[in-house]
Amino acid sequence: MIVVSDTSPISNLATVGQLDLLKQIYGEVVIPETVYQEIINAGATEPATLAIQSLKSIKKGSVNNLTMVMSLQTKLDPGEAEAIVLALELKADLLIVDERKGRK
């Protein structure tokens, strides 16, 4: 199963100490580079930053269709736009996003 995630679900689960749920449920989760950078840039002591650097179950992926990413960024956050495009490119089984605009 291929699962792609946006920033907020990972950050929120890490904040409440439940990030391991993603591994338990899905095995492996892929995040685009922008999502990785958003998490890392949140600060060295943030739970998600600490977790993302050590968890092997969260992998980085790269998007190819930058035109589609730029188009989506007119309405969505950069990480969310990349997560959607990466999910499409990987033919992901599931995309985890928390914002209503992104789900539409």
C-alpha positions, -999 to +999 in steps of 0.1 A: +000+000+000+013+034-009+004+062+015+013+099+011+009+125+038+008+162+042+026+181+071-002+186+096-012+149+102+024+140+109+030+171+131-002+166+150+004+129+156+039+136+168+027+163+192+005+138+210+031+111+209+012+089+184+032+092+152+039+054+154+002+049+145+011+056+109+036+028+109+012+004+127-016+011+102+002+017+069+037+004+073+054+031+053+043+067+045+058+089+018+061+126+021+073+151-005+104+172+000+084+204+008+066+185+036+099+173+050+113+208+050+082+223+067+086+197+095+123+203+098+119+241+097+094+240+126+123+238+150+149+213+163+129+206+195+095+200+179+083+164+183+077+160+145+112+173+137+128+149+162+107+119+149+110+125+112+148+123+114+148+090+131+117+071+118+126+048+089+088+043+081+085+078+068+103+082+034+109+113+012+096+113-024+101+138-052+075+152-075+081+155-112+051+176-124+061+210-111+036+227-134+008+209-115+023+218-082+025+254-091-011+253-103-023+238-071-003+263-050-027+291-062-053+276-039-033+253-015-002+254+007+030+243-009+033+210+011-003+201+004+001+208-033+032+186-035+015+158-014-014+157-039+009+156-069+031+130-054+001+109-045-011+111-081+024+103-095+029+073-073-007+062-078-010+061-040-037+042-023-043+069+002-035+106+007-036+119+043-045+156+044-064+176+070-075+207+051-109+207+034-096+225+002-070+198-003-094+170+002-117+184-025 
